[in-house]
Amino acid sequence: MRKRFSTLVTVMALGLVSATALAADKVTLQLKWVTQAQFAGYFVAQDKGFYKEEGLDVTIKPGGPDVAPPQVIAGGGADVIIDWMPSALASREKGLALVNIAQPFKRSGMMLTCRKDSGVKTPQDFPGRTLGVWFYGNEYPFLSWMSQLGTPTDGSSGGVTVLKQGFNVDPILQKQADCVSTMTYNEYWQIIDAGLGADELVTFKYEDQGVATLEDGLYVLEANLADSAFVDKMARFVRASMKGWAWARENSDAAADIVLENDETGAQTQKHQRRMMGEINKLTAGGGKLVEADYERTVATLMSGGSDPVISKAPAGAWSHAVWDAAF
């Protein structure tokens, strides 16, 4: 009798576990780029069981040079994506109703890094130079900046020649460009590691130039926010993700190592990821709930493009605190 009771309890426990597993809500997150410390908070949340604690089964899909998160979510390949606000707002104006539900990155890490021997000392020295620029939605802050400076980007007299930069720093190393796009946490250090010293470089942070736009935010399709079950699921996802980011700031090296464990390509190194994690933590400090003033600054920057602004009018409904308020 005792054995039979014990067996019954075991079966019931296994059934409960099975039911719990089946009840886990699936969430697919599309990253903006490849697996690296830029996305550590999500990998930490997964590794430490924060998503599981919230009843979620999260799939994290790496990005890459040929992956456009807005296209992925439009095609049903993700529930939530990480994108930069310029790209998200441009997509919204073109008809894809993306909505920012949280803003883990408080500050921009974007810079223009120039060779000192090019003679560039200030932005006023840009005309006549060749500048490497990322595209696929990353060019919008740069174009707004050039517009504010009154500097044409078509290679004409008094303007700059834009080199469509791949996601590497070869142009500055090979002197094909005077300046290239870099992030404080990634490409800048690639230049350093390639042999150019910090004293041989001049950097212009978008934050310092007053043209910084919001970067890694979480976006969903507007129509889905009408579904209370979806809002609840995203609230749990955001709450667990922010817990992951907090853990990453308190355990920087360990967070970087978790990222490495998830890098299926084997391309990342511990030195680079730990250094990146330290820089990323500076950008996420204070992030989370979207601050309307930061949003308005981004919109103003994007609309200052003269005859060819990134967006033609101030968006309506491009952000919502509904998920955040449900989470916290």
N, C-alpha and C positions, 0 to 999 in steps of 0.2 A: 504493500500500500504506500509506504513511504517513498519507495523507488518510483512508483507510478506518479505520485504527486510531484516528485522532483523532476521527472521527465516532462510533466505537463507544464510546470513553471518554466523549464528551459525552452520548450516549444513556444510558449506564450512570449517569452523574452525575445526569442529569435524573430517571432512574428512582429513584435513591436519595432525591433530594429529594422526589419525589412520594410514595414509600413512607413517608418520615419524616412528611410532612404528613398522610397518611392514618392514620398510627399515633398521631397526637396524640389524647390522651384529652380528651373534651369535658367541661367542667364549667360548670354554670350557677349563678351566685351571685345571690341576691336581696338587694338592699339594703333597709335599713329605711326609708330616706327618699330624697328626690330626690338627684340628682347634686350633690355638694358636698364640701368638703374633709374632712368627717367620714369620708369613705371614700377618702381620697387614696391610702392604701397599696395598694389594689387597682388603682386606675387607673394608678399608677406602675408596679406590677408588670407590668401589661399593656403600657404604653407603652415601658418599658425592656427588654421581651423576657424578663423573669424567668419568666413562665409558659411561654413558648415553650421556654426553656432546660430546663424540667422536663418537656417533652413534653406540654404542656397547651394546649388550645384553650378559653379561658375566655370566657364570655358574662356580662357584668355587667348585670343588670336593675335599673333605677332603681325606687325605691318612690314612695310618695306618700300623701296622706291617705286614699285608698281602697284601699290595698294593705296587707294583713296578711301578713307573711312566713310565719307558721306555716300559714296557709291555703294559701299558694302551694306550700310544700313538701309539705303533706299531699295536694295535688292533683297532685303530680308535676311541678310547674312549676319546680323548682329542686333541685339536689343539696345545696346548703349555703345557709344563710341567715344574715343578721346580725340579731340581736335582742337586746333587753335581757333580763337573766336573770329579772326578775319576770314578764314576759310568757311567757318560755319555760317557767318552772316552773309557771305557772298552766295553760298549755296541756298540759303533761305530766300534771298532776293530772286534767285533763279527758279524758285518753285519748290525746293525741298525744305519743308517746314521743320527744321531742327530747333530744339529748345535746350538751352543750358539749364541743367538741374543742379549742378554743383561746380565749384571752381577750386580744385585742390591746389593749383599753382597761383600764388598771390602775385609773384613778380615774373618779369620776362628775363630769359637768359640769352636773348639774341644780341649779337654784336656784329659789327663789320670790323674785321681785323686786317690791317694794312702793313705792308713792309715799310719800315722806316726809310730804307734807301730809295723808295719810290718818290720821296719828297712830300708825301701826304702828312700834314700835321694837324689840319682842321678840316671840317666838312667843306669849307670854302675852297679847298685844294682838290676836290673831287673832279671838277670839269676837266675833260681831256684824258681822264684815267679810264682804265678798264676795271669794272667791278664785278666780281662773281656773285651771282644771286641764285638762290634756290627758287624753284617754281613749285608747281603742284599745290598752290594755295599759300606757300610760304613767302611769296614775293610781295604780298599786299602791304605789309608794314614798310618794306623798303620803298615801294612806289609812292606811298603816302609821304614818306620822309623826303624823297627827292622832289615831290611836288611842293612841299612846304619850303624847301630850299630854293625853289624856282629853277631846278636843274633838270633839263630834258634827259630822257633815258633812251633816246633814239640814235645816239652816236653823232648827233649834229654838233655844229660848232657851239661851244659853251656848255655842252652837255657831257654825259658819260656814255661809254660803251658798256652795255650789259652783257656779260658772259653767262650763259645758262649753265650754272654750276651743278655738277654732279654732287652726290652726297659724299664728297671727299674734299681734301684740301690741296690736291695736286696743282691747281692753277697758280697758287701763290708760291708753292715750292719750286715750280718750274718757270716762274716769272711770266706766266701767261696772263696774269691779272695782278693789278697793284693791290687790290683788296679782295677779300672773300668773306662770305657769310660764315659765321661760326656761332656756336653756343658756348656759354661760359663753362658748361659741364662736359663738352665733348670735343668738337673740332679744334677749338683753341689749343687744347692739350695735344692733339694730334700734330699740330704744327710744331709745338715745343718738342715733342718726342722725335720729330723728324729732323731736328737739329737747329732750328732757328731759336735764338734765345729771346726771352721776354723783352730784353733791352733792344732787340732788333725789330720790335713790333709796336704798332700804335693801334689801340682799340677804341671803338666808339660803341658804347652800350646804348641800345635803344631806350632804355630807362632814362639815361642821362640826357639824351637828346630830346626828351619829351614826346617821343612817338611810340612808346612801348604800347603794345596791345596784349590783351590777355592770351595766354598760351594754354597749356593742357587743361581743358575743361571737359566735363562729362555731358554728352548730348544724347537726347532721345528724339523720336518723332513726336511732333505735337499731338497728333491724333491719339496716340497711346496714353496720353495723360488724362484722357476722359475716362479711362478705365481705372476704377479704384483699386482693383487687384494689382494692376501694373504699377500704380503709384506706390502701393505697399511693398511690392517686390523691390522696386528701385530704392525705396527708403531703407530697406534692410541692406541692400547692396552698398549704398552710399555710407551708411553707418559703419559697416564692416571695413570698407575701403579706407575711411578716414582713421579708423583704428589701426589699420595697417600702416598708414603714413606716419601716425604718431609713433608707432613702434620703430619704424625705420629711422626717425630722427633721434630716437633714444639709443638705437643699436645700429649705428651707421655701417660699420664693417660687416656685421652679421647679416644685415639687410642686403648688402652688395653680394655677399656669398650666396644668399638665397636666389638672387637674380641669376647668378652664374649656374646654379643647379638647374635652372629652367631654360638655359640657353642651349637649345638642341643643336645649334650650328657649331658650337665649340669655338666661335670666333672671338669671344670676349676674353679679356684677361683680368685677373684679380686686381692688379695694380690700377688698371684703367677704371674698372667698375667701382672700386673703393674710392678713388679720387672723384669720380662722377657723383657718387652718392653724397659725398660731402658738399658738393656744389648744389645738387638738387635739393638738399635739405634747406639751403638758404632760400630757395625759391618757393618751397611749400610752406614755410613757417608763416602762420597767420592765414593760410588758405582754408577753403572749405565752402562756406556760404558766399555766394556771389555778392560782392559789394556793388551797389548800383552806381556809385561814383566811378568805379573802375570800368564798369560796362560803358558808361557815358563817355569816358575818356577814349575808350577804344573806338566807339562809334564816331566820335568827333575826328579822330585821327584818320579813320577810313573814309570819311566824307570830305576830307581836305585834299582830295586828289585833283583839284582844278577841273579841267574839262573831261577828265577821265577818272573819276573817283572810284574806289573799290565798290562802294554801295552808293546808290543815287539818292536814297532817302533813309531817314531814321527808321529802323525796323520796329514793328509792333509785335509783342508776344514772343520775343526771341529768348526770354529767360523766365524761369518760374521758381519760386521758393516752395512750391507745394510739396515736392519730394523731400527737400531739406527739413521743412517744418514737421513733416510726418516722421522723419528719422530722429529728430532731436527736440 
